[in-house]
Amino acid sequence: MPTAEYDWKTKKPSVVSLKKAIKEAVREGADFIQLIWGENQITLEKLAHSSWTGPWVGNGWIGKNGGSDLADELNKELKNAHD
């Protein structure tokens, strides 16, 4: 399972930075993505069998940004790209 890890050592990443890292990881073929800022972490995982929302699920938080919300948004973007 290809893994991508992004660690912001300084200031809290913006939602734009988080989404950019996710898109880059997906483009590179990652199935498991970790976004880390200090003790805060978001993980996204591509399931072999899609959930009702899509193949990506997420958990954790960085600031106001939740992994589940980012995974849902990624699933919608991927679905729209295929329609």
C-alpha positions in Angstrom: 0.0 0.0 0.0 1.7 3.2 -1.1 1.8 5.8 1.7 2.3 9.5 1.6 3.2 11.6 4.6 3.2 15.4 4.9 4.5 17.0 8.0 4.2 20.8 8.6 6.8 21.7 11.2 5.9 25.4 11.6 2.6 27.1 11.3 -0.8 25.4 11.0 -1.5 24.4 7.4 -4.4 26.0 5.6 -7.2 24.0 4.1 -5.7 24.9 0.7 -2.3 23.4 1.8 -4.0 20.2 3.0 -6.0 19.8 -0.2 -2.9 20.4 -2.3 -1.0 17.7 -0.4 -3.9 15.3 -0.8 -4.2 15.8 -4.5 -0.4 15.4 -4.9 -0.5 12.1 -3.0 -3.5 10.8 -5.0 -1.7 11.7 -8.2 1.3 9.8 -7.1 -0.8 6.7 -6.4 -1.0 6.8 -2.6 -3.6 4.6 -0.8 -2.9 5.9 2.6 -2.2 9.6 3.4 -1.0 11.1 6.7 -1.2 14.9 7.2 0.7 15.9 10.4 1.0 19.2 12.3 2.5 18.8 15.7 0.3 16.5 17.7 -2.6 16.9 15.3 -3.1 14.5 12.5 -5.4 13.6 9.6 -5.3 10.2 7.9 -7.1 9.3 4.7 -7.3 5.8 3.4 -8.5 4.3 0.1 -10.6 1.3 0.8 -10.5 -1.7 -1.5 -14.3 -1.7 -1.4 -16.0 1.7 -1.7 -18.1 2.9 1.2 -21.4 4.6 0.2 -19.6 7.9 -0.1 -16.7 6.7 -2.2 -13.4 4.9 -1.8 -11.7 7.4 0.5 -12.4 7.6 4.3 -10.7 10.0 6.7 -10.4 10.8 10.4 -8.6 13.2 12.7 -8.4 16.9 12.8 -6.0 19.8 12.1 -7.5 23.0 13.3 -11.1 23.2 11.9 -10.3 20.7 9.1 -11.6 17.2 9.6 -10.3 14.1 7.8 -13.8 12.8 7.1 -14.8 16.1 5.5 -11.6 16.2 3.3 -12.2 12.5 2.3 -15.8 13.3 1.3 -14.7 16.3 -0.7 -12.0 14.2 -2.5 -14.6 11.5 -3.3 -16.9 14.1 -4.8 -14.1 15.6 -6.9 -13.1 12.2 -8.2 -16.7 11.3 -9.0 -17.2 14.6 -10.8 -14.0 14.0 -12.8 -15.4 10.6 -14.0 -18.9 11.9 -14.9 
